[in-house]
Amino acid sequence: MSNAIYTRRKISNIIAMVLSAIATVIGLIFLAWILWVTVSNGISALNLTLFTKITAYGADGGLSNAIVGSLGMDMLALLICAPIGVLAGTYLAEYANTSKLGATIRFLNDILLSAPSIVLGLFVYVIVVVPMSNMTNGEVSFSGLAGSIALALIGLPVIVRTTDEMLQLVPGTLREAALSLGIPQWKLTVQVLMRAATSGILTGVLLALARLAGETAPLLFTAFGNNFMTYSPLSKTASLPVAIYQYTNDPNPTLHAIAWAGALLITLFVLALSLLTRLFFIRKKVSYD
């Protein structure tokens, strides 16, 4: 009887491993396919003009204003959502882990995490763009600031969830050891637990940034777009995703090539950011050993 149970479990394990391997291979094939199509179509349009000319020149121009606009809005959004997300995740993990309030916040955070980005864009349009337009008699309406707020709402639940989970992964014995030495709770959280979970928390911030870099829908209702270079957060602001969206709807094949180049830039940006972060933590770990 025991041999039959062992054989059945072994067969089930083999089947599960085979199916997992097949799913992994299929996922990697599609990932490699997407990367290959992006690189093969975008690399031909990568030139100096792409980084020096603005979108106002059309097929003879580049994406310099869109690149600057995207970087500005992404960084401003990260400045808004990263501190709030880390603090909220820390509160959930260390102070409201088993309370009803913590469960309610996690439930609402999951709803925000799964909310369509276009809904968040419309929400910011109603609470930011329209009131600003009414207060300034139409002088300020769509703006980079509104776009950053919309992006911050998208990145916030990612950072909250990741920070919460990373802090919960820290061994409980570490908390007990620190508290037994008389360390206050706030000092334990800031100087021990958050330092132990720094890598995971930063990973969550990078995941949020990676998601923000490719968002298009919320920016259509908030930042709107601009064919000229602008540095003011209260002006209509260009962005790479919106420029890609507009160029792909144009029948001009030259603009399609520029759109592929923009998609390649976003991909390379996220990849470089991830690699630099991993390299930083590898060097940091070696220096402490």
DAURDA-V202207 format. One line per field, one symbol per residue. psi: psi as a letter, one per 30 degrees, with the letter a starting at -180 (. if undefined). A space follows every 10 residues. Layout:
psi: ???
//
This chain:
psi: eeeeeeeeee eeeeeeeeee eeeeeeeeee eeeeeeeeee ffffgjleee ffllfffbfg aageeeeeee eeeeeeeefe feeeeeeeee eeeffhegle eeeeeeeeee eeefkkfeee eeeeeefeee eeeefghfej ckleeeeeee eefefefeee eeeeeeeffk kffeeeeeef ggkleeeeee fdeeeegeee eeeeeeeeee eefgkeefff fdfelkflkk fkfglkklle eeeeeeeffk fjfeeeeeee eeeeeeeeee eeeeeeeeee eeeeeeff.
//
